[in-house]
Amino acid sequence: MPRRRYKSSIIERRKEVLTGLENLGVRIYEQLDRGYFPSIEMPSRSTENIYYDPQVRQFILGDKRVRRSARNIRHIRPFTQLVWTAFFSHELASQRKTSTLRDVYYSAQAYEMSFKDQQESNNIITDLETVLGSSREDFNIFPEERSAIFGDLTIEYTVPDYEGRTLNLTSHPDGVMIGPALTSSEFVKTTADKVIAIEKGGLFTRFIEENVHKKFNAILVLTAGQAPRATRHFVRRLNRELNLPVYIFTDGDPWGMHIAMVMISGSANAAHLRELATPDAKWSGVWATDIVNYKLPTDPLDEVDVKRLYELQKDPRYKDPLWQREIKMFLKIRRKAEQEAFSRYGLTYIVDKYLPAKLEETK
């Protein structure tokens, strides 16, 4: 996407979000002005209303809807919380300020609005996403960031006080944090021809030390476990706007498989959002067959691991032959391995031998 077009899309998206929030307020006001109990309707996020759509290759919400009404005494608390969250989100978006999920929880107290715990606050924010069809990041609400990026990509900031400044993402040897300013930036130029997403911080650092970004012409992304939504959206942008293929490296266990799949096909929890998945990304390892072929040090699968594998086996996202093959192999060998297990062959083996072989195998 050309830079000017992306910058315009940011401005248009901000206007759409503000308009959506304001229209919600107008609808509530008009209901009150007419003497009605105000209500808000939204798509249901119940499990029976979540479906896997093979065409878009991710979970989506069905047609079932729910209504939250001030007429129902059980709805008054969540209805009020939702209205306040919309108001607070409008403040953030209009002033171009950001907040963390935790900060929203505490900020409510300044308005004498109470949440019993962080999870209740998070759930209400998700309700607002569902009502408006926008993500919390569009409201400038973010989780605490922990992921990072490194590679030859020059970006231009669009946030206040930094707008127009550029930064090359090789500028810091530990990588650059993937936060709100980075995720809203424009892409200026890159020499990379691929993205390598890495689950573990230790391997991310090793890849930087071994100049993987130069040797493989790659942008390196640390997911730090399950990739935060902002990171998943950013990886999608790298894939869609720069046409960069994405390769995902995780631990060799069912949880590593799931980390990769959420980046590829999204999650049920975010079925109401469409801009987080990268359907053409490849899970490149560590596979169960890698554990066997490379004779890696392993740990036994525990009962929770095995239970999870059987769940994945039935999950429609894992129906393709490669995924089914690896699930069956995990169940056969009953072992798992970490990315660091390749160090048994030396510190650089994973870069010198394993990485080029897997990139070639899964390209």
C-alpha positions as CSV (number, residue, x, y, z in Angstrom):
1,M,0.0,0.0,0.0
2,P,1.5,3.4,-1.0
3,R,2.5,5.5,2.0
4,R,0.1,8.4,1.3
5,R,-2.8,5.9,1.0
6,Y,-1.9,4.3,4.3
7,K,-1.7,7.6,6.1
8,S,-5.1,8.6,4.7
9,S,-6.5,5.2,5.9
10,I,-5.3,6.0,9.4
11,I,-7.1,9.4,9.4
12,E,-10.2,7.9,7.9
13,R,-10.2,5.0,10.4
14,R,-9.9,7.5,13.3
15,K,-12.9,9.5,11.9
16,E,-14.9,6.3,11.6
17,V,-14.2,5.2,15.1
18,L,-15.1,8.6,16.6
19,T,-18.2,8.7,14.5
20,G,-19.2,5.2,15.6
21,L,-18.7,6.1,19.3
22,E,-20.6,9.4,18.9
23,N,-23.5,7.7,17.1
24,L,-23.7,5.1,19.9
25,G,-24.1,8.0,22.3
26,V,-26.7,9.7,20.2
27,R,-28.8,6.5,20.0
28,I,-28.8,6.2,23.8
29,Y,-29.6,9.9,24.3
30,E,-32.5,9.7,21.8
31,Q,-34.0,6.6,23.5
32,L,-33.8,8.5,26.9
33,D,-35.3,11.6,25.3
34,R,-38.3,9.6,24.1
35,G,-38.8,8.1,27.5
36,Y,-37.6,4.6,26.6
37,F,-35.3,2.4,28.6
38,P,-32.1,2.6,26.6
39,S,-30.7,-0.6,25.1
40,I,-27.7,-1.7,23.0
41,E,-27.8,-4.6,20.6
42,M,-24.6,-6.5,19.5
43,P,-23.6,-9.8,17.9
44,S,-23.5,-12.7,20.4
45,R,-20.0,-13.9,21.4
46,S,-21.4,-17.2,22.8
47,T,-19.6,-20.4,21.6
48,E,-22.6,-21.5,19.7
49,N,-22.4,-18.3,17.6
50,I,-18.8,-18.7,16.6
51,Y,-18.0,-20.5,13.4
52,Y,-14.9,-21.3,11.4
53,D,-15.2,-19.9,7.9
54,P,-13.0,-21.7,5.4
55,Q,-13.2,-18.9,2.9
56,V,-11.7,-16.3,5.1
57,R,-9.8,-19.0,7.0
58,Q,-10.6,-17.8,10.5
59,F,-13.4,-17.9,13.1
60,I,-16.3,-15.5,12.6
61,L,-19.5,-14.6,14.5
62,G,-22.8,-15.9,13.3
63,D,-26.1,-14.1,13.0
64,K,-27.3,-14.5,16.6
65,R,-27.6,-11.2,18.4
66,V,-28.1,-10.1,22.1
67,R,-29.7,-7.0,23.6
68,R,-28.5,-5.3,26.7
69,S,-31.3,-3.1,28.2
70,A,-31.6,-0.8,31.2
71,R,-35.1,-2.2,31.6
72,N,-33.6,-5.5,32.9
73,I,-32.1,-5.0,36.4
74,R,-29.4,-7.6,35.6
75,H,-28.3,-5.6,32.6
76,I,-28.0,-2.2,34.4
77,R,-24.5,-2.7,35.6
78,P,-22.9,-4.0,32.4
79,F,-24.9,-1.5,30.4
80,T,-23.6,1.4,32.4
81,Q,-20.1,0.0,32.2
82,L,-20.3,-0.2,28.5
83,V,-21.6,3.3,28.1
84,W,-18.7,4.6,30.3
85,T,-16.2,2.6,28.3
86,A,-17.5,4.1,25.1
87,F,-17.2,7.6,26.6
88,F,-13.6,6.9,27.9
89,S,-12.6,5.5,24.5
90,H,-13.9,8.6,22.8
91,E,-11.8,10.7,25.1
92,L,-8.7,8.7,24.1
93,A,-9.4,8.6,20.4
94,S,-10.3,12.3,20.1
95,Q,-7.3,13.4,22.1
96,R,-5.0,10.9,20.4
97,K,-3.9,9.5,23.7
98,T,-3.3,5.8,24.6
99,S,-4.2,3.7,27.6
100,T,-3.4,0.1,28.7
101,L,-6.1,-2.4,29.6
102,R,-4.9,-2.0,33.2
103,D,-5.1,1.8,33.1
104,V,-8.7,1.6,31.8
105,Y,-9.5,-0.5,34.9
106,Y,-8.1,2.1,37.3
107,S,-9.3,5.1,35.3
108,A,-12.9,4.0,35.9
109,Q,-12.5,4.7,39.6
110,A,-11.8,8.4,38.9
111,Y,-15.3,8.5,37.3
112,E,-16.9,6.5,40.2
113,M,-17.4,3.6,37.8
114,S,-16.5,0.3,39.3
115,F,-15.3,-3.0,37.8
116,K,-15.0,-6.0,40.2
117,D,-11.7,-7.0,38.6
118,Q,-9.5,-6.6,35.5
119,Q,-11.3,-9.4,33.6
120,E,-14.7,-7.7,33.9
121,S,-13.2,-4.5,32.5
122,N,-11.6,-6.4,29.7
123,N,-14.8,-8.1,28.8
124,I,-16.7,-4.8,28.6
125,I,-14.0,-3.5,26.2
126,T,-14.5,-6.6,24.1
127,D,-18.3,-5.9,24.1
128,L,-17.6,-2.4,22.8
129,E,-15.5,-3.9,20.0
130,T,-18.4,-6.1,19.1
131,V,-20.9,-3.3,19.1
132,L,-18.9,-1.0,16.9
133,G,-17.0,-3.6,14.8
134,S,-13.7,-2.0,15.7
135,S,-10.8,-3.3,17.7
136,R,-9.7,-1.9,21.1
137,E,-6.5,-0.7,19.4
138,D,-8.7,1.6,17.2
139,F,-9.8,3.1,20.6
140,N,-6.1,3.5,21.5
141,I,-6.4,0.8,24.2
142,F,-3.5,-1.6,24.3
143,P,-2.2,-4.4,26.5
144,E,1.2,-4.2,28.1
145,E,3.5,-4.8,25.2
146,R,6.2,-7.4,25.3
147,S,7.0,-8.3,21.6
148,A,9.7,-6.7,19.5
149,I,11.0,-6.4,15.9
150,F,14.4,-6.2,14.3
151,G,15.4,-5.8,10.7
152,D,16.0,-3.5,7.7
153,L,12.6,-1.8,7.7
154,T,12.4,2.0,7.8
155,I,9.2,3.3,9.3
156,E,7.7,6.8,9.5
157,Y,5.8,7.7,12.7
158,T,2.3,9.1,12.5
159,V,1.7,9.8,16.2
160,P,1.7,13.3,17.7
161,D,5.1,14.9,18.4
162,Y,6.9,12.3,16.3
163,E,4.9,12.6,13.1
164,G,7.2,12.5,10.1
165,R,10.2,11.2,11.9
166,T,11.7,8.0,10.5
167,L,13.4,5.0,12.2
168,N,15.2,2.0,10.9
169,L,14.3,-1.1,12.9
170,T,18.0,-2.2,13.1
171,S,18.6,0.8,15.3
172,H,18.6,-1.1,18.6
173,P,20.5,-4.3,19.2
174,D,17.7,-5.7,21.4
175,G,15.0,-4.9,18.8
176,V,12.3,-2.2,18.8
177,M,9.2,-2.7,21.0
178,I,6.0,-3.3,19.0
179,G,3.9,-0.6,20.7
180,P,1.1,1.8,19.6
181,A,3.5,4.3,17.8
182,L,5.1,1.5,15.8
183,T,1.9,-0.3,14.8
184,S,0.4,2.9,13.5
185,S,3.5,3.9,11.5
186,E,3.9,4.0,7.7
187,F,6.3,1.7,5.9
188,V,8.9,3.7,4.0
189,K,11.4,1.1,2.6
190,T,12.8,-2.3,3.2
191,T,15.3,-4.7,1.6
192,A,13.8,-7.7,3.4
193,D,12.0,-10.5,1.4
194,K,10.5,-12.4,4.3
195,V,9.3,-12.2,8.0
196,I,10.5,-14.7,10.6
197,A,8.3,-14.7,13.7
198,I,9.9,-16.3,16.8
199,E,8.2,-17.5,20.0
200,K,11.1,-17.2,22.4
201,G,13.2,-14.2,23.4
202,G,16.4,-16.2,23.7
203,L,16.2,-17.3,20.1
204,F,15.2,-13.9,18.9
205,T,18.4,-12.5,20.5
206,R,20.5,-15.3,19.0
207,F,19.1,-14.6,15.6
208,I,20.1,-10.9,15.9
209,E,23.6,-11.9,17.2
210,E,24.0,-14.3,14.2
211,N,22.8,-11.6,11.7
212,V,19.9,-13.7,10.5
213,H,18.3,-10.5,9.2
214,K,21.2,-10.1,6.8
215,K,21.9,-13.8,6.0
216,F,18.3,-14.5,5.2
217,N,17.1,-11.1,4.2
218,A,14.5,-11.1,6.9
219,I,12.6,-9.0,9.4
220,L,12.6,-10.7,12.7
221,V,9.6,-10.5,15.0
222,L,9.5,-11.7,18.6
223,T,6.1,-12.9,19.7
224,A,7.1,-13.6,23.3
225,G,4.7,-16.5,23.6
226,Q,1.2,-15.9,22.2
227,A,1.6,-12.9,20.0
228,P,-0.3,-9.8,21.2
229,R,-3.0,-8.6,18.9
230,A,-1.1,-5.5,17.9
231,T,1.8,-7.7,16.9
232,R,-0.5,-10.0,14.9
233,H,-2.0,-7.0,13.1
234,F,1.5,-5.6,12.4
235,V,2.7,-9.0,10.9
236,R,-0.5,-9.0,8.7
237,R,0.5,-5.5,7.5
238,L,4.0,-6.7,6.6
239,N,2.5,-9.6,4.7
240,R,-0.3,-7.6,2.9
241,E,1.4,-4.2,2.3
242,L,4.9,-5.4,1.6
243,N,4.1,-8.8,0.2
244,L,6.5,-10.5,2.6
245,P,5.9,-14.2,3.3
246,V,5.7,-15.0,7.0
247,Y,7.4,-18.0,8.7
248,I,6.6,-18.9,12.3
249,F,9.0,-20.7,14.6
250,T,7.7,-22.0,18.0
251,D,8.5,-24.6,20.6
252,G,7.8,-28.2,19.5
253,D,4.6,-28.8,21.6
254,P,0.8,-28.3,21.2
255,W,1.1,-24.9,22.7
256,G,3.7,-23.8,20.1
257,M,1.4,-25.1,17.4
258,H,-1.5,-23.0,18.8
259,I,0.7,-19.9,18.9
260,A,1.4,-20.3,15.2
261,M,-2.2,-21.1,14.3
262,V,-3.6,-18.0,16.1
263,M,-1.3,-15.9,14.0
264,I,-2.4,-17.7,10.9
265,S,-6.1,-18.1,11.4
266,G,-7.0,-16.0,14.4
267,S,-8.8,-17.2,17.6
268,A,-12.3,-17.7,18.8
269,N,-12.0,-14.9,21.3
270,A,-11.4,-12.4,18.4
271,A,-14.0,-13.9,16.1
272,H,-15.6,-10.4,15.9
273,L,-12.4,-9.0,14.3
274,R,-11.0,-9.5,10.8
275,E,-7.6,-7.7,10.7
276,L,-5.5,-9.9,12.9
277,A,-4.9,-13.1,11.0
278,T,-2.3,-13.8,8.3
279,P,-3.8,-16.9,6.5
280,D,-0.8,-17.4,4.2
281,A,1.8,-17.5,7.0
282,K,3.6,-20.8,7.4
283,W,4.3,-22.8,10.6
284,S,7.9,-23.8,10.0
285,G,8.7,-25.7,13.2
286,V,9.6,-27.0,15.6
287,W,7.6,-29.9,14.3
288,A,7.2,-33.3,16.0
289,T,8.9,-34.8,13.0
290,D,11.8,-32.5,13.6
291,I,12.2,-33.9,17.1
292,V,12.6,-37.3,15.6
293,N,14.7,-36.3,12.6
294,Y,17.1,-34.1,14.5
295,K,17.2,-36.4,17.6
296,L,16.5,-33.4,19.9
297,P,16.5,-33.5,23.7
298,T,13.0,-33.8,24.8
299,D,10.6,-33.8,27.8
300,P,7.6,-36.1,28.1
301,L,4.1,-34.8,27.2
302,D,2.0,-34.5,30.3
303,E,-1.8,-35.1,30.5
304,V,-2.7,-31.5,29.7
305,D,-0.5,-31.6,26.6
306,V,-2.1,-34.8,25.3
307,K,-5.6,-33.5,26.0
308,R,-4.7,-30.3,24.1
309,L,-3.5,-32.4,21.1
310,Y,-6.8,-34.2,20.9
311,E,-8.6,-30.9,21.0
312,L,-6.5,-29.5,18.2
313,Q,-7.1,-32.7,16.1
314,K,-10.8,-31.8,16.1
315,D,-10.3,-28.1,15.5
316,P,-11.3,-27.1,11.9
317,R,-8.2,-24.9,11.6
318,Y,-6.0,-27.9,11.9
319,K,-7.6,-30.0,9.1
320,D,-4.8,-29.7,6.6
321,P,-2.5,-32.7,6.2
322,L,0.7,-31.1,7.6
323,W,-1.0,-30.2,10.9
324,Q,-2.8,-33.6,11.2
325,R,0.5,-35.4,10.5
326,E,2.4,-33.4,13.2
327,I,-0.4,-33.9,15.8
328,K,-0.4,-37.7,15.2
329,M,3.4,-37.7,15.5
330,F,3.3,-35.9,18.8
331,L,0.8,-38.4,20.1
332,K,3.0,-41.2,18.8
333,I,6.3,-40.1,20.4
334,R,4.7,-38.5,23.5
335,R,7.6,-36.1,23.6
336,K,8.1,-32.3,23.2
337,A,11.1,-30.1,22.6
338,E,12.0,-26.4,23.0
339,Q,13.6,-24.3,20.3
340,E,16.7,-24.1,22.4
341,A,17.1,-27.9,22.1
342,F,19.1,-27.4,18.9
343,S,22.0,-26.0,21.0
344,R,23.0,-29.6,21.7
345,Y,24.7,-29.4,18.3
346,G,26.3,-26.0,19.0
347,L,25.2,-22.4,19.5
348,T,24.9,-21.6,15.7
349,Y,23.5,-24.9,14.5
350,I,20.0,-23.6,14.4
351,V,21.0,-20.8,12.1
352,D,23.5,-22.7,10.0
353,K,21.6,-25.9,9.4
354,Y,18.0,-26.0,10.7
355,L,16.8,-22.5,9.7
356,P,17.8,-22.7,6.0
357,A,16.4,-26.2,5.7
358,K,13.0,-25.3,7.2
359,L,12.7,-22.1,5.1
360,E,13.3,-24.1,2.0
361,E,10.9,-26.8,3.0
362,T,8.0,-24.5,3.8
363,K,8.4,-21.7,1.3
